[in-house]
Amino acid sequence: MKIAVITAAEQVSLREEPDPVAGARDVLVRIGACGLCTMERRLYLGTKPVYPVAAGHEVAGEVVAVGAEAEGLPGSPRVGDTVTLDLLTRCGTCVSCRRGRSALCKRPQGGALSDGTVSMGAGLAELVRVPAAQAFGTGAAPVRHAVMGEPLACVTHSARLGGLRAGDRVAVVGAGFMGRLHLALAKLRGAASVGLIDISEDRLTEARDAGADWTSTPDAAVATGGKQDLVFVTAGAPDALETALALCDDGGTVVLFGAFPKELVAGVGPDAIHHHELTVLGVFSHEPEDWTEAAALIASGRLAADLDALVTAEFPLAEADAALRLAAKSPVYRVLVGG
């Protein structure tokens, strides 16, 4: 099969790799689309210099083979199904996995191709093998929607741990791809209002078009949106935590979803957190129950318009280099590769 490998900063090679074979509890999937996210952008630009590397962890496609022990089980993927794939390598054994927090699995993620090339998803390829338990059917939804299963699972994880409820006043700091998915999910779950905060007027305009009840730049957020019950921070920028805490009403929750620079330090007053019963919560990645919900939402079609609006461009696998260049150097939501 063909697979795209990032060999150095801004260098991509299309290689031949032996076709994977489904084991007894696996499925083999012909990849229809792979989404390019922040990880791929960093690998391509060289800010995360891991080379050579087979990237691509947002993947969906058609099941072409099912292992003998998975075949025919109720709920198991079948040949011909469109599935969205969880490519995390959860060990199931470490303390995090045993506590039901497999998003924080202690075993290092990833693997290797046949020649030793580091695999970080390896979704920029024609085929992928995955445990059947980590392939989730998306019904009749198009693959361009199914491929958003991984980021949507991250957002359902964020909403679940953050305690999102119908009637909540919600603000989202960051109007990029993940911010827009938070907007879509919060609206679907019956939030009383959802506001988006960003420094880009273009992104704020697009957020209003997508159904945001209010939008604002960070400096005017409190005056514009007022106090909130739940604030999701999807953009780990300086002062984002301080902005989120200023937005929180008594008993409110701040969910730190986006990654922050490791060296960034925030000034937070513990007395205000104490007296106003505020919660600051970190969330990371996704867990199996989040995938079940994300796949069901995609299959239902209730987010179809939101997902369509987030596809910036689509490229065939042969043009993976051009796709990565666009995703890394232009303001995009999601660039898809494959098919």
Buried (B, 14 or more C-beta within 10 A) or exposed (E): BBBBBBBEBBBBBBBEBEEBEBBEBBBBBBBBBBBBBBBBBBBBBBEBEEBBBBBBBBBBBBBBBBBEEBBEEEEBBBEEBBBBBBBBBBBEEBEBBEEEBBBBBEBEBBBEBEEEBBBBBBBBBBBBBBBBBBBBBBBEBBBBBBBBBBBBBBBBBBBBBBEBBEEBBBBBBBBBBBBBBBBBBBBBBEBEBBBBBBEBEEBBEBBBEBBBBBBBEBEEBBEBBBBBBBBBBBBBBEBBBBBBBBBBBEEBBBBBBBEBEEEEEBEEEEEEBEEEEBBBEEBBBBBBEBBEBBBBBBBEBEBEEBBEBBBBBBBEBEBBBBBBBBBBEEEBBBBBBBB
